[in-house]
Amino acid sequence: MKKINIAIVGCGAISYVTFPGYLKHPSSEIYALCDPLPERARGAAKSIGIDPIIYSNYEDVLNDSKIDAVELLTPTHLHPQQSIDALNAGKHVSTQKPIGPKVSDADAVGKVANNSAAMFRVTENFLYYPPLIKAKKLIESGSIGELSSIRMRTFLGKLDPNSLITPTEDAMKWRGNPKDNPGGLLYDSGWHKFATAIWIAGEAESVSAIISETDDFYLEAPAAVIWKHKNQNCIGILESVYASEMKIRGKYYPVDDFFEFQGSKGSIWVTRSTGEMYDLPPVMLFKGNETHSFNVPSDWLEGFNGAAGAFIDSIIEGKQELMDAEMAKHTLQLTLAPYLSSNSKTHVNPSTILD
């Protein structure tokens, strides 16, 4: 079987957790790396032991007929046009979250994707993270009865110089620019949690939030968001805090997450994601006097590996993979709604955010 030749566009920090999934899949080939700083692309290639074609111009990637698909690891504000250009060039597209800064961007990408023979998806590693997949299966099997609450807590801690992922100065520069990024930490990190909530319980219809303003555009903590899912008695809660003097145990970012899914018959904890703060099994099911533990693979890298593998499989099998442009649009609306709510001090229906 012909291998899928993929070009990874952007060789910054996040690329180092993206490479392994494509390297381990028997039907994928990292054929090209593209970065405006070619020495950064060459350094990435050397670090993972491959010898791909190196491009510094994205247009050259699109003009290379041997490239089947692109993985976009570029700044968010570049995603919409880069996705559209790749689809128009006949390339399958996987773009890092979010789909773009504005809802109209999601509509534009979705329109092109719907009329293209190539596939578009947003890479959302949380949807492929084994502990969350296990929790979703337990919920769908009825293990905790009717789902009534999704509670998520995330906190940012002290930067660890030994972390495997250290954001570069240029990456933080565009993230801290409101012209390029519509929000800070809640937008960047919160997207993962809002995507998880939609994946498990569907769209939201009412959002209320309190977001602290600080001197640092990116740092929005403490913050709290609460929402109701459509057509069911299920609420979601996200708490985001900053512990400036607390070291987070983990290999990647100084971020820790905790999930609790409450139902009519019991509850489920997912005790880790990016960080590894708790000396507990990654998934725990509580049913009254019963406690069941599930030791599924829980390294944060597993979510990226699963996402890469699913993208290659979906190209081979000709099927749409999570998350498509429509799901990405709903996630973006839910990610933007807390800002409108906090500023207006009112409830916001995410579906009313159209631009």
Secondary structure by P-SEA (a helix, b strand, c coil): cccbbbbbcccccaaaaaaaaaaacccccccccccccaaaaaaaaaaacccccccccaaaaaacccccbbbbcccccaaaaaaaaaaaabbbbbbcccccccaaaaaaaaaaaaaccbbbbccccccccaaaaaaaaaaaacccccccbbbbbbbbccccccccccccaaaaaaaaccccccccaaaaaaaaaaaaaaacccccccccbbbbbcccccccccbbbbbbbccccbbbbbbbbbccccccccccccbbbbbbbbccccccccccccccccccccbbbbcccbbbbbbcccccaaaaaaaaaaaaaaaaacccccccaaaaaaaaaaaaaaaaaaaaccccccccccc
